[in-house]
Amino acid sequence: MGGCLHWESLHFPPNIHFIVDTSGSMENRSVCWGGQSTAVLLVSDGEPTSDNLGANVVTPLRTRNGGPVHCPPSAPCLGSSNDALYMLDDVAKLLHTNDLQASVPPVVGDFDTSGMQSVNVYTVGLGIDSNLLRNAANEGGGLSYRVNDVAGLKQAIQEVISLGMSP
């Protein structure tokens, strides 16, 4: 594997797609070397209608997470009665709590890839107050922002970038 996660190794069906950074020397990979900051920033202007995921995706994801992720009772998610349709917080937990680096041995050339390789998930609600976005950021080790205009969006993005640059 050469030190980086290949998304195909998560065994999702071919209709599930991920956007990865293929620039530079990452060789079409997205999560690589120890010490790098890796994050996802999700911006949404509305609640999801559903994820339409089948058991072939939901079951392995929840198995790796140790069970389903639910919004807390104090801040229930929209549609929480059918939680299988709202998997954003489940995916955020998987990305943040699982070691996404699958290389053996952990040292590849001059790069030491040992240690936890994970992704922090940040969310921005553009004109919405969403418990699902807040819970996804919480489960994903990031922060959630609620903004109402371009200036607020710019500020949230700049804060996430500055947080990602911290050691």
Buried (B, 14 or more C-beta within 10 A) or exposed (E): EEBBBBBEEBEBEEEEEEEBEEEEEBEEBBBBBBEEEBBBBBBBEEBBEEBEBEEEBBEBBBEEBEEBBBBEEEEBBEBBEEBBBBBBBBBBBBBBBBEBBBBEEEEBEEBEBEEEBBBBBBBBBBEBEBBBBBBBBBBBBBBBBBBEEEEBBEEBBEEBEEBBEEE
